[in-house]
Structures are given as C-alpha cells and as structure tokens.
Amino acid sequence: MLTRRDFLKTTAAGGAVAFSCGLAMPAIAKDTAIKLGYVSPQTGPLAAFGEADKFVIDAFLTAAKAKGQNFEVVVKDSQSNPNRAAEVAKQLIVDDEVNLVLVASTPETTNPVATTCEAEQMPCISTVAPWQPWFIGQQGNPGDPASWKPFDYAYHFFWGLEDVIAVFTNMWAQIETNHKVGGLFPNDGDGNAWGDGTVGFPPVLEKLGYGLTDPGRYQNMTDDFSAQINAFKSAGCEIVTGVVIPPDFTTFWNQAKQQGFVPKVASIGKALLFPQAVEALGKAGHNLSSEVWWSPSHPFASSLTGETSAQVAGAFTKATGRPWTQPIGFAHALFELAVDAITRADDPTDGDAVAQAIAATKLDTLVGPVAWDGKGLPPFAARNVAKTPLVGGQWRLKDAGGYDLVITDNKTAPNIPAGGKMEAIV
C-alpha cells in the first residue's frame, strides 16, 4: 500500500513513482509553521477528557510565539467514537499534511489514531490510556504475544494496569473490609483490559486474597445496572472497582443507593477523574476514590513555561472559572514532548527523523520525567511506552460545597505528597 509518506518520498520522473527510503524531505523554511495534529474526545460521553483542550492549546501557542517558535495546531474531535478517531487521523495526515500527530484520552481514541499513524508512517505521541490496552490492543492478534512487535512511529506515555491495581489495593488496605470486590468492566478497550484474566485485576486480586465478583461485560451507556448491583449484593461485596465512563457511573451509583447497596469503598477509574462528574452526584460523591495521574500538588514543572503544576491548575481555574481537571497535565505534556522532539529532529518535516527524536526523548515535563527507555516495562513494550507516576485519591465534600480531591496513597510515587488517609463510605 502506498502511504502518504511513501508518496512524498517519490519522484515523478516520466510520471513513474519511484521509492527512495533514505530520502529526507527539505528542511522547513523559517516562516513556515510546523503543523501539529491533535485528536481528543471533545463531544460525546468521553467529552470530560477534552474539557481543558482549548485552554492548553491556547496557552501552548502563546508560549511558543513568545519564544519565536512557529507552530500551528489542527484540532479534531473524535466524538468519543473509535471509527471517527481513525477517520480524523487520516484527515490530519492526508488533507492537513501535519508533521506530527498528538492524541489523548482512552483507548477508544488513542488506539485507532496510533494505528492509523503507524500504517501511514506518521509520527504519533499518545497519552491518557493505560499502556496495556494501548499497546496490546493494536497488535494483529492480541492473544498471541509471540506475534507482538514494536511500532516504528507510535509512542505512548502513561501508567499501566500494574500501577492502578497497586494504587487501588493500597487504598483498600487502609479500610477494614471483607476483601470481597465487585467489578464493573464495560465491553471496551479499557474494560476488557482491566477485567482480563492475565493482565488485568483478576489474577492480582486473587493473589492478594481478594474475591472478585465479575458479572461480565456490559455495553457503555447502559441505563440499568440492576444485574450488577444484585450480583454485588448477593456476594456481600464491600468494595466496588472498575473503569466506567462518567455517565454510566452516575447511573450505577444512583441506582445502587436506591437499591440499598452502599459498599465501604468505591475506587473507579475514568468516571471519578472529573470534579463535575462527582458534583453531579450531590453529597453521594463523598469518599469515592480514583487514581490520580496529575494534580496541583504534583512536584513537576513545564519544560515550555517553567510553570509548576499548581500554577497551571490555578491558571485554568482563573481562565475558565472551573475546577482543575487531571487531563490538563497530560495534554500540556503532549505539547512539551512535541516541541522537544521537533526541536531535536534533524529535519522536522521528515517523519522518520521526528520518530527517531521521539524515541530518544529524555524530558522533565508537567507530569514528571518522560523517556522511552524501557524502565519498568516488559521487553516487548520497552521501545514504545514511557511510564509516568500514579497515586490514589479520595473526593471529600467541602463545607462550602463542591469537592476536593485528597491524595490518600502515594506508596508507588513517594515524591508526590499525600494529603490524608482513606475514609469509609457511609
């Protein structure tokens, strides 16, 4: 198949197409902008992940201009749809002719974009999806590890399932429970990975002495969780965990309350990342817990602006009037990594050169150090994945209304300060 990059590397002598693998594209003129493509879910059930996009991109362009850097950002909305994500990725490559694609937020967005970029030989940096569903989900046969191979153009940075399992179980250990856990795993990239019997929660929970009740995969945007609630009640579950889109957890939690099911602990990935999702539950959001990838108390600063995590979070609230949200840090870091790679690439318009620069990254960012050096990863993922730190937190209802996210476990990243201990839901 002739990719766009192959086409750009050809000559048209006599109307024939001649391939030249080693041919670099001409160096870009100083008055020509480097084009960055950016894909995220700005509408649909995953829209909370894209809430800070405009703030981050506007701040990035302002900072770049102040440094005399000429960047253009072409933004595409995945509409929370994997097919749409792949479609707009192709548009960025073929129609917009971007130099580098950035993508964030859940495997339903990152995977189709990264897969499209890899096929089109377009460098791509992705984030905000655990590395296992990102890496394994793009292989031709996810069930056959022997067939897995590294990617040449797709690079990812985030934490892994091993990290979120450690964080959740560390938080649970602070509360006296019967160790019976109810699992909410949807039929999507995250749910299938989190509930997987090999790489997900089940084998680790069994090893740690937890009993898992898994009623099976459900479809996103489900309006009735009675089957799951009844299964958890029957099993006597005092802990609930899973990876749930925000509207589905609101439905589940309200129905659980109505049906008299109140576990001592509820640690939920995805849905409980966002203050607006917790506030939608009213007082029922008190002491719900989640993973924390980034917060104002994270001890990191931007390589672009020098701003600390607290300063960036404060700037978001000042600009929007809304509480800070975790994706701010990782969206910001995407652009830090883009600038770093483009700056170091021998030719910023040559995809191979940019991909090589990404692979050689060693950068301190707003979400911590990022380097594709294989640290903490199995050999098959070492080339394409860079891990970032993870801690756990619990939402606490404030006297004046609204919620604070208090970091309650930092055993996996002691340099990120904890602000309190876990409390049982009552």
C-alpha positions as CSV (number, residue, x, y, z in Angstrom):
1,M,0.0,0.0,0.0
2,L,1.3,3.4,-0.9
3,T,1.2,5.6,2.2
4,R,1.3,9.4,2.2
5,R,4.9,9.3,3.4
6,D,5.9,7.0,0.6
7,F,4.3,9.3,-1.9
8,L,6.1,12.3,-0.5
9,K,9.4,10.4,-0.8
10,T,8.9,9.7,-4.5
11,T,10.0,11.4,-7.7
12,A,7.7,11.8,-10.6
13,A,10.1,11.4,-13.4
14,G,8.3,10.4,-16.5
15,G,5.1,10.1,-14.5
16,A,6.5,7.0,-12.7
17,V,6.5,6.6,-9.0
18,A,10.0,5.7,-7.6
19,F,10.5,4.9,-3.9
20,S,13.5,6.2,-2.0
21,C,13.6,5.0,1.6
22,G,16.5,7.2,2.6
23,L,15.3,10.5,1.0
24,A,14.7,13.2,3.6
25,M,12.2,16.0,2.9
26,P,13.7,19.5,2.5
27,A,14.3,21.5,5.7
28,I,11.3,23.7,6.5
29,A,11.5,27.4,5.9
30,K,11.7,29.6,9.0
31,D,8.4,31.4,8.0
32,T,6.6,28.1,7.6
33,A,4.7,26.7,10.5
34,I,5.2,23.2,11.9
35,K,1.8,21.6,11.9
36,L,0.7,19.5,14.9
37,G,-2.4,17.5,14.6
38,Y,-4.4,16.9,17.8
39,V,-7.2,14.4,18.4
40,S,-9.3,14.1,21.5
41,P,-12.9,13.4,22.5
42,Q,-14.4,16.9,22.8
43,T,-18.0,15.7,22.5
44,G,-19.9,12.5,23.4
45,P,-19.7,10.5,26.6
46,L,-15.9,11.0,26.9
47,A,-16.1,14.8,26.5
48,A,-14.9,15.5,30.0
49,F,-11.4,14.3,28.9
50,G,-11.3,17.2,26.3
51,E,-12.6,19.9,28.6
52,A,-9.2,21.6,29.0
53,D,-8.1,21.2,25.4
54,K,-8.7,24.8,24.3
55,F,-7.1,26.2,27.4
56,V,-4.0,24.0,26.9
57,I,-3.7,24.7,23.2
58,D,-4.2,28.5,23.6
59,A,-1.5,28.6,26.3
60,F,0.9,26.5,24.2
61,L,0.5,28.7,21.1
62,T,1.1,31.8,23.2
63,A,4.2,30.4,24.8
64,A,5.6,29.2,21.5
65,K,5.0,32.6,19.9
66,A,6.8,34.3,22.8
67,K,9.8,32.1,22.1
68,G,9.7,32.8,18.4
69,Q,8.6,29.2,17.6
70,N,6.2,28.8,14.6
71,F,3.6,26.2,15.3
72,E,0.1,25.5,14.1
73,V,-2.3,23.1,15.8
74,V,-5.1,21.4,13.8
75,V,-7.7,20.1,16.2
76,K,-10.0,17.2,15.5
77,D,-12.9,15.9,17.7
78,S,-13.1,12.1,17.9
79,Q,-16.7,12.5,19.1
80,S,-15.9,9.6,21.6
81,N,-16.1,7.3,18.6
82,P,-13.2,5.0,17.6
83,N,-14.2,5.0,13.9
84,R,-14.4,8.8,13.9
85,A,-11.0,8.9,15.6
86,A,-9.4,6.9,12.8
87,E,-11.2,9.0,10.2
88,V,-9.9,12.3,11.5
89,A,-6.4,10.9,12.0
90,K,-6.4,10.1,8.3
91,Q,-7.6,13.6,7.5
92,L,-4.8,15.1,9.5
93,I,-2.2,13.1,7.6
94,V,-3.6,13.3,4.1
95,D,-5.6,16.5,3.9
96,D,-3.9,18.7,6.6
97,E,-0.4,17.3,6.0
98,V,0.6,17.7,9.6
99,N,4.2,16.9,10.7
100,L,3.3,15.1,14.0
101,V,0.0,13.8,15.5
102,L,-0.8,14.1,19.1
103,V,-3.7,12.2,20.7
104,A,-5.2,11.8,24.1
105,S,-7.9,10.1,26.2
106,T,-8.9,6.4,26.4
107,P,-8.0,3.5,24.1
108,E,-11.2,4.3,22.1
109,T,-9.3,7.5,20.9
110,T,-5.6,6.7,21.2
111,N,-5.7,3.2,19.6
112,P,-7.3,4.0,16.2
113,V,-5.3,7.2,15.9
114,A,-2.0,5.5,16.7
115,T,-2.8,2.5,14.4
116,T,-3.6,4.9,11.5
117,C,-0.4,6.8,12.1
118,E,1.7,3.7,12.2
119,A,0.2,2.5,8.9
120,E,0.8,5.9,7.3
121,Q,4.3,6.2,8.7
122,M,3.3,9.4,10.6
123,P,5.0,10.0,14.0
124,C,2.5,10.0,16.8
125,I,2.6,10.6,20.5
126,S,-0.4,9.4,22.6
127,T,-1.4,9.5,26.3
128,V,-4.2,9.1,28.8
129,A,-4.8,5.4,28.3
130,P,-3.1,2.6,30.3
131,W,-0.2,1.2,28.3
132,Q,-1.5,-2.4,28.1
133,P,-4.8,-1.6,26.2
134,W,-2.9,0.8,24.1
135,F,0.0,-1.5,23.1
136,I,-1.7,-4.9,23.2
137,G,-4.9,-3.6,21.6
138,Q,-3.1,-2.6,18.4
139,Q,-1.5,-5.9,17.8
140,G,-2.8,-8.1,15.0
141,N,-3.5,-10.9,17.4
142,P,-3.7,-9.6,21.0
143,G,-4.0,-13.2,22.3
144,D,-0.6,-14.2,20.8
145,P,2.3,-12.4,22.5
146,A,4.8,-14.2,20.2
147,S,3.4,-12.2,17.3
148,W,3.7,-8.8,19.0
149,K,6.2,-6.4,17.5
150,P,7.4,-2.8,18.3
151,F,6.0,0.2,16.5
152,D,8.1,2.5,14.4
153,Y,6.1,5.7,14.6
154,A,3.7,5.4,17.5
155,Y,4.9,6.3,21.0
156,H,2.9,6.4,24.2
157,F,3.3,7.7,27.7
158,F,1.1,6.9,30.7
159,W,0.9,4.5,33.6
160,G,-0.1,0.8,33.4
161,L,-2.6,-1.6,34.9
162,E,0.0,-2.8,37.3
163,D,0.2,0.7,38.7
164,V,-3.5,1.3,39.1
165,I,-4.0,-2.1,40.7
166,A,-1.3,-1.3,43.2
167,V,-2.8,2.1,43.9
168,F,-6.3,0.8,44.4
169,T,-5.3,-2.1,46.6
170,N,-3.1,0.2,48.7
171,M,-6.1,2.4,49.3
172,W,-8.3,-0.5,50.1
173,A,-5.8,-1.8,52.7
174,Q,-6.4,1.3,54.7
175,I,-10.1,0.3,55.3
176,E,-11.3,-2.8,57.2
177,T,-13.3,-4.8,54.7
178,N,-14.2,-8.4,53.9
179,H,-12.0,-8.3,50.8
180,K,-15.0,-9.0,48.5
181,V,-14.8,-6.9,45.4
182,G,-17.4,-6.2,42.7
183,G,-16.0,-5.4,39.3
184,L,-17.6,-3.0,36.7
185,F,-15.9,-3.7,33.4
186,P,-17.5,-2.5,30.2
187,N,-17.1,-4.0,26.8
188,D,-14.5,-1.5,25.5
189,G,-10.7,-1.3,25.4
190,D,-10.3,-0.3,29.0
191,G,-12.9,-2.6,30.4
192,N,-11.6,-5.7,28.6
193,A,-8.1,-5.0,29.7
194,W,-8.9,-4.2,33.3
195,G,-11.0,-7.3,33.6
196,D,-8.6,-9.6,31.7
197,G,-7.6,-12.8,33.4
198,T,-4.0,-12.4,32.5
199,V,-3.0,-8.7,32.5
200,G,-5.9,-7.2,34.5
201,F,-7.3,-7.1,38.0
202,P,-8.4,-10.8,38.5
203,P,-5.0,-12.5,38.9
204,V,-3.6,-9.8,41.2
205,L,-6.7,-9.6,43.4
206,E,-6.7,-13.4,43.8
207,K,-3.0,-13.4,44.8
208,L,-3.7,-10.7,47.4
209,G,-6.6,-12.6,48.9
210,Y,-9.5,-10.6,47.4
211,G,-12.5,-12.3,46.0
212,L,-13.8,-10.8,42.7
213,T,-17.4,-10.9,41.5
214,D,-17.4,-10.0,37.8
215,P,-20.9,-10.1,36.3
216,G,-19.4,-9.9,32.8
217,R,-19.0,-7.1,30.2
218,Y,-21.8,-4.5,29.8
219,Q,-22.3,-2.0,27.0
220,N,-21.4,1.6,27.5
221,M,-24.4,4.0,28.0
222,T,-26.3,1.2,29.9
223,D,-29.4,2.6,31.7
224,D,-30.0,-0.3,34.1
225,F,-27.3,-1.8,36.4
226,S,-29.7,-3.9,38.4
227,A,-28.0,-7.1,37.4
228,Q,-24.6,-5.9,38.6
229,I,-26.0,-4.4,41.8
230,N,-27.8,-7.7,42.6
231,A,-24.7,-9.7,42.0
232,F,-22.6,-7.5,44.2
233,K,-25.3,-7.6,47.0
234,S,-25.6,-11.3,46.8
235,A,-21.8,-11.7,47.1
236,G,-21.6,-9.3,50.0
237,C,-19.1,-7.0,48.2
238,E,-17.8,-4.2,50.4
239,I,-15.6,-2.9,47.6
240,V,-16.5,-1.8,44.1
241,T,-14.0,-1.1,41.3
242,G,-13.9,-0.8,37.6
243,V,-13.3,1.6,34.7
244,V,-16.5,3.3,33.8
245,I,-17.4,6.3,31.6
246,P,-18.8,9.2,33.6
247,P,-22.5,9.0,32.7
248,D,-22.6,5.3,33.4
249,F,-21.1,5.6,36.9
250,T,-23.7,8.3,37.7
251,T,-26.4,5.8,36.7
252,F,-24.8,2.9,38.6
253,W,-24.2,4.9,41.8
254,N,-27.7,6.4,41.9
255,Q,-29.3,3.0,41.3
256,A,-27.1,1.4,43.9
257,K,-28.2,3.9,46.5
258,Q,-31.8,3.4,45.6
259,Q,-31.5,-0.4,45.8
260,G,-29.7,-0.2,49.2
261,F,-26.2,-1.2,48.1
262,V,-23.5,1.0,49.7
263,P,-20.0,-0.5,49.7
264,K,-17.4,0.7,52.1
265,V,-15.0,1.6,49.2
266,A,-15.7,2.5,45.6
267,S,-12.5,3.0,43.5
268,I,-13.4,3.8,39.9
269,G,-11.2,4.6,37.0
270,K,-12.2,7.1,34.4
271,A,-15.5,8.3,35.7
272,L,-14.2,9.7,39.0
273,L,-11.4,11.7,37.5
274,F,-13.5,14.7,37.0
275,P,-14.9,17.1,39.6
276,Q,-18.1,17.8,37.6
277,A,-18.9,14.0,37.5
278,V,-18.6,13.8,41.3
279,E,-20.5,17.0,41.8
280,A,-23.3,15.6,39.7
281,L,-23.9,13.0,42.5
282,G,-24.5,15.7,45.1
283,K,-23.5,14.6,48.6
284,A,-23.4,11.0,47.4
285,G,-19.9,11.6,45.9
286,H,-18.3,11.9,49.3
287,N,-15.4,9.5,49.8
288,L,-15.5,8.0,46.3
289,S,-11.9,7.2,45.2
290,S,-9.9,7.1,42.0
291,E,-6.5,7.0,40.5
292,V,-4.7,10.4,40.4
293,W,-2.3,10.9,37.4
294,W,-1.9,14.7,37.9
295,S,-2.8,17.3,40.4
296,P,-1.7,20.8,41.6
297,S,0.4,19.1,44.3
298,H,2.4,17.1,41.8
299,P,6.0,18.4,42.2
300,F,6.7,18.9,38.5
301,A,7.0,21.9,36.2
302,S,6.5,22.6,32.5
303,S,9.6,22.5,30.2
304,L,7.8,25.1,28.0
305,T,6.9,27.8,30.5
306,G,8.5,26.8,33.8
307,E,5.1,26.9,35.5
308,T,4.5,24.5,38.3
309,S,1.6,22.1,38.4
310,A,-0.1,24.4,41.0
311,Q,0.4,27.4,38.7
312,V,-1.1,25.7,35.6
313,A,-4.1,24.4,37.6
314,G,-4.6,27.9,39.0
315,A,-4.4,29.4,35.6
316,F,-7.0,27.0,34.3
317,T,-9.5,27.9,37.0
318,K,-8.8,31.7,36.6
319,A,-9.3,31.4,32.8
320,T,-12.4,29.2,32.9
321,G,-14.0,29.6,36.4
322,R,-14.0,25.8,36.6
323,P,-12.0,23.4,38.9
324,W,-8.8,21.9,37.6
325,T,-9.1,18.5,36.0
326,Q,-6.5,15.8,35.6
327,P,-6.2,15.7,31.8
328,I,-4.8,19.3,31.9
329,G,-1.3,18.0,32.9
330,F,-1.1,15.3,30.2
331,A,-2.5,17.5,27.4
332,H,0.1,20.1,28.3
333,A,2.9,17.4,28.4
334,L,1.9,16.3,24.9
335,F,2.9,19.7,23.5
336,E,6.0,19.8,25.6
337,L,7.1,16.5,24.1
338,A,6.1,17.7,20.6
339,V,8.3,20.8,20.8
340,D,11.2,18.8,22.3
341,A,11.1,16.2,19.5
342,I,10.6,18.7,16.7
343,T,13.4,20.9,18.0
344,R,15.8,17.9,18.2
345,A,14.9,16.3,14.9
346,D,17.4,16.7,12.1
347,D,14.5,17.6,9.8
348,P,11.2,18.5,11.5
349,T,9.3,17.8,8.3
350,D,10.7,14.3,7.9
351,G,8.6,11.7,9.8
352,D,11.5,9.3,10.3
353,A,13.6,12.0,11.8
354,V,10.8,13.1,14.1
355,A,10.1,9.5,15.2
356,Q,13.8,9.0,16.0
357,A,13.8,12.1,18.0
358,I,10.8,11.0,20.0
359,A,12.4,7.6,20.7
360,A,15.5,9.5,22.2
361,T,13.4,11.7,24.4
362,K,14.5,12.5,28.0
363,L,12.4,15.4,29.2
364,D,11.2,16.6,32.5
365,T,7.5,17.6,32.0
366,L,4.5,18.8,33.9
367,V,3.6,15.2,34.6
368,G,7.1,14.1,35.5
369,P,10.1,12.7,33.6
370,V,9.3,11.1,30.3
371,A,11.8,8.8,28.5
372,W,11.2,5.9,26.1
373,D,13.9,3.9,27.9
374,G,12.0,0.8,28.8
375,K,12.2,1.4,32.5
376,G,9.6,-0.6,34.4
377,L,8.3,-2.3,31.3
378,P,8.4,-5.8,29.7
379,P,10.8,-6.1,26.7
380,F,8.0,-6.2,24.1
381,A,6.7,-2.7,25.2
382,A,10.0,-1.1,26.1
383,R,10.6,0.7,22.8
384,N,7.2,2.4,22.5
385,V,6.0,3.1,26.1
386,A,7.2,5.5,28.7
387,K,5.7,5.2,32.2
388,T,4.5,8.1,34.4
389,P,3.8,8.1,38.1
390,L,0.4,7.3,39.7
391,V,-1.1,7.8,43.1
392,G,-4.6,7.4,44.6
393,G,-7.1,9.9,45.9
394,Q,-10.5,10.3,47.5
395,W,-13.1,13.0,46.9
396,R,-14.1,14.9,50.0
397,L,-17.2,17.1,50.2
398,K,-16.3,20.7,51.3
399,D,-18.3,22.5,53.9
400,A,-18.9,25.3,51.4
401,G,-20.0,22.9,48.7
402,G,-18.0,21.2,45.9
403,Y,-15.3,18.7,46.4
404,D,-11.6,18.4,47.0
405,L,-9.5,15.5,45.7
406,V,-7.2,14.4,48.5
407,I,-4.3,12.2,47.7
408,T,-4.6,9.2,50.1
409,D,-2.0,6.8,48.8
410,N,1.5,7.6,47.4
411,K,3.4,4.4,48.0
412,T,4.0,4.0,44.3
413,A,5.3,7.6,44.0
414,P,6.5,8.9,47.4
415,N,7.7,12.2,45.8
416,I,4.1,13.2,45.3
417,P,2.8,14.3,48.7
418,A,-0.2,12.6,50.3
419,G,-2.8,14.8,51.9
420,G,-4.8,12.4,54.1
421,K,-5.9,8.8,54.7
422,M,-8.8,6.8,53.3
423,E,-12.2,7.0,54.9
424,A,-15.0,4.5,54.5
425,I,-18.2,5.4,52.6
426,V,-21.2,5.7,54.9
